[in-house]
């Protein structure tokens, strides 16, 4: 049976995709350079912990070779979007066949086929990576993204209704169909459904409520939850709603799970709208955690302290994620772990 391991399980490597010219990267020279730098900084933060493989569009291969550490493997392939968590495969292992690696190839349509998104090239990346690795490809009829699910490694998956049941993604799906496909592909026998994601995630560049912005399993008995502490922000009520939904779900299951708040930074707005800055959107790597930073010394330090406690024995490294978030995501969104088999 295929199962997606917890992110805390041993990794072989982390996968990323290098930015390329287009709407997401930005239209000005300053914006473009900031985007390239943000992706590069995350990759270089991961390298001390585990290998990094980077998919690079042919138009960007020279730049990638120039700015990236020489240890990073480059795989040249056509790209348009470069959020690896969503365009890449979700890796699974077969508990009954040691050494077997699977790559779930979800259908990717640019987070619901919005008018601004170019996604047709990146829709092939999951299969390309799987074939590159010699993994078994698990083709799915579900339109889904890796940022739309989090697992505990023992059969439970966190999902949001506004992503999985989005009519722009899966117009004919219901909970039971989604749950059946999650069991077939990633071995999830229990699903916890949250009603929504963060407010900013419903704006133009949003994903319509990815769960990796709001909650994650640090362990099967511990969930980290985004907590907006300022009642002037609309996510003040959202985070309380999600806490209630999580607690009710675990109560129904009869599970004792600690829900730990990860408080949001104090910044409420950027030049566009209320921010969705979230420390939940971190990446767990071998012996480390790559955490989002937002230029707030106190808040960033508090997040590192909570993450250090949640992931004992791992070094927490903060990388400024503001240039990622202004483009619609964070560190978890641009990375995808490949589990060891």
Residue pairs with C-beta under 8 A, 6 or more apart in sequence:
1 94
1 95
1 96
1 187
2 92
2 93
2 94
2 102
2 138
2 184
2 185
2 186
2 187
3 92
3 93
3 94
3 95
3 153
3 155
3 186
3 187
4 90
4 91
4 92
4 104
4 151
4 153
4 186
4 187
4 188
5 92
5 93
5 151
5 153
5 339
6 151
6 152
6 153
6 154
6 217
6 219
6 220
7 150
7 216
7 217
7 283
7 284
7 337
8 153
8 218
8 219
8 284
8 311
9 153
9 339
9 340
10 286
10 339
10 340
11 50
11 285
11 286
11 337
11 338
11 339
11 340
12 50
12 51
12 338
12 339
12 340
12 341
13 50
13 51
13 52
13 53
13 337
13 338
14 46
14 50
14 51
14 52
14 53
14 283
14 285
14 335
14 336
14 337
14 338
15 52
15 53
15 54
15 55
15 84
15 88
15 129
15 335
15 336
15 337
15 338
16 39
16 42
16 43
16 52
16 53
16 54
16 55
16 84
16 334
16 335
16 336
17 54
17 55
17 56
17 79
17 81
17 82
17 83
17 84
17 87
17 88
17 122
17 125
17 334
18 39
18 54
18 55
18 56
18 57
18 60
18 63
18 64
18 68
18 79
18 82
19 25
19 35
19 36
19 39
19 60
19 82
20 57
20 59
20 60
20 79
20 80
20 82
21 32
21 59
21 60
22 80
22 118
23 116
23 117
23 118
24 35
24 81
24 82
24 205
24 327
24 328
25 31
25 32
25 35
25 36
25 327
26 32
26 34
26 35
26 327
34 323
35 323
35 327
36 63
36 67
37 323
38 320
38 321
38 323
38 324
39 82
39 334
40 67
40 68
41 319
41 320
42 290
42 319
42 324
42 331
42 334
42 335
43 52
43 54
43 68
43 69
43 72
44 68
44 69
45 290
45 317
45 319
46 52
46 283
46 285
46 290
46 335
47 69
47 71
47 72
48 288
49 285
49 286
49 287
49 288
49 315
50 285
50 286
51 71
51 72
51 73
52 71
52 72
52 73
53 72
53 73
53 74
53 75
54 64
54 68
54 72
54 73
54 74
54 75
55 75
55 76
55 77
55 79
55 82
55 84
55 88
55 125
55 128
55 129
56 64
56 74
56 75
56 76
56 77
56 79
57 76
57 77
57 78
57 79
57 82
58 76
58 78
61 74
61 76
64 74
65 74
68 74
75 128
75 129
75 132
77 124
77 125
77 128
78 121
78 124
79 87
79 121
79 122
79 125
80 118
80 119
80 120
80 121
80 122
81 87
81 110
81 117
81 118
81 119
81 122
82 122
82 334
83 147
83 328
83 329
83 333
83 334
84 125
84 334
84 335
84 336
85 145
85 146
85 147
85 212
85 329
85 332
85 333
85 334
85 335
85 336
86 108
86 111
86 145
86 146
86 147
86 148
86 207
86 333
87 108
87 119
87 122
87 123
87 125
87 126
87 145
88 125
88 126
88 129
88 146
88 336
89 103
89 104
89 105
89 126
89 127
89 129
89 130
89 135
89 336
90 103
90 104
90 106
90 126
90 146
90 149
90 185
90 186
90 336
91 101
91 102
91 103
91 104
91 135
91 336
91 337
91 338
91 339
92 101
92 102
92 103
92 104
92 138
92 185
92 186
92 187
93 100
93 101
93 102
93 339
93 341
94 100
94 102
98 341
99 341
100 136
100 341
101 133
101 134
101 135
101 136
101 338
101 339
101 341
102 135
102 136
102 137
102 138
103 126
103 127
103 129
103 130
103 133
103 135
103 136
103 137
103 138
104 126
104 138
104 140
104 185
104 186
105 126
105 127
105 130
105 137
105 138
105 139
105 140
106 126
106 140
106 142
106 143
106 144
106 145
106 146
107 123
107 140
107 141
107 142
107 143
107 144
108 119
108 122
108 123
108 126
108 143
108 145
109 119
109 123
109 143
109 168
109 169
110 117
110 118
110 119
111 117
111 145
111 169
111 206
111 207
111 208
112 166
112 168
112 169
112 208
113 119
113 168
114 168
114 204
116 204
116 205
127 137
129 135
130 136
130 137
131 137
133 338
138 184
138 185
140 181
140 185
141 181
142 164
142 170
142 173
142 178
142 181
143 166
143 169
143 170
144 163
144 164
144 169
144 170
145 163
145 207
145 210
146 212
146 336
147 207
147 210
147 211
147 212
147 213
147 329
147 332
147 333
148 159
148 160
148 163
148 164
148 207
148 210
148 211
148 212
149 157
149 158
149 159
149 182
149 186
149 188
149 211
150 157
150 158
150 211
150 212
150 215
150 216
150 217
151 157
151 158
151 186
151 188
151 217
152 217
152 219
152 220
153 217
153 220
154 220
155 187
155 188
155 189
155 190
156 188
156 189
156 190
156 191
156 192
156 217
156 220
157 182
157 186
157 188
157 190
157 191
157 192
158 192
158 194
158 211
158 215
158 216
158 217
158 223
159 178
159 182
159 191
159 192
159 193
159 194
159 211
160 193
160 194
160 195
160 196
160 197
160 209
160 210
160 211
160 214
161 193
161 194
161 195
161 196
161 209
162 195
162 196
162 197
162 202
162 208
162 209
163 169
163 197
163 207
163 208
163 209
163 210
163 211
164 170
164 173
164 178
165 173
165 174
165 175
165 178
166 208
168 208
170 177
170 178
175 191
175 193
178 191
179 188
179 191
182 188
182 191
183 189
190 253
192 246
192 249
192 250
193 245
193 249
194 211
194 214
194 215
194 242
194 245
194 246
195 241
195 242
195 245
196 209
196 238
196 241
196 242
197 207
197 208
197 209
197 210
197 211
197 213
197 214
197 238
198 209
198 213
198 214
198 226
198 235
198 238
198 276
198 278
199 233
199 234
199 235
199 238
199 274
199 276
200 206
200 273
200 274
200 275
200 276
201 207
201 208
201 209
201 210
201 213
201 276
202 208
202 209
203 272
203 273
205 327
205 328
206 276
206 328
207 328
207 329
210 329
210 333
212 280
212 281
212 332
212 333
213 226
213 276
213 278
213 280
213 281
213 330
214 225
214 226
214 238
214 239
214 242
214 278
214 280
215 223
215 224
215 225
215 226
215 242
215 246
215 280
216 223
216 224
216 280
216 282
217 223
217 224
218 224
218 260
218 310
218 311
219 310
220 257
221 255
221 256
221 257
221 258
222 257
222 258
222 259
222 260
222 310
223 246
223 257
223 258
223 259
223 260
224 260
224 262
224 280
224 306
224 307
224 310
225 239
225 242
225 243
225 246
225 259
225 260
225 261
225 262
225 280
226 235
226 239
226 242
226 262
226 264
226 278
226 279
226 280
227 239
227 243
227 261
227 262
227 263
227 264
228 235
228 236
228 238
228 239
228 263
228 264
229 236
229 263
229 264
230 236
230 264
230 266
230 268
232 268
233 264
233 268
233 274
234 274
235 264
235 274
235 276
243 259
246 257
246 259
247 259
250 256
250 257
260 306
260 310
262 278
262 279
262 280
262 303
262 306
262 307
263 279
263 299
263 302
263 303
264 277
264 278
264 279
264 299
265 275
265 277
265 294
265 296
265 299
265 300
266 296
266 299
267 275
267 277
267 294
267 296
268 274
268 275
269 275
270 326
272 326
275 325
276 325
277 292
277 294
277 321
277 322
277 325
278 292
278 330
279 291
279 292
279 303
279 306
279 307
281 292
281 321
281 329
281 330
281 331
281 332
281 333
282 289
282 290
282 291
282 292
282 307
282 330
282 331
282 332
283 289
283 290
283 331
283 332
283 335
283 337
284 311
284 314
284 337
285 337
287 313
287 314
287 315
288 314
288 315
288 316
288 317
289 307
289 308
289 311
289 314
289 315
289 316
289 317
290 317
290 319
290 331
290 335
291 300
291 303
291 304
291 307
291 316
291 317
291 318
291 319
291 331
292 303
292 318
292 319
292 321
292 324
292 325
292 330
292 331
293 300
293 318
293 319
293 320
293 321
294 300
294 320
294 321
294 322
295 320
295 322
300 318
303 318
304 316
304 318
307 316
308 314
308 316
319 331
321 330
321 331
324 330
324 331
324 333
324 334
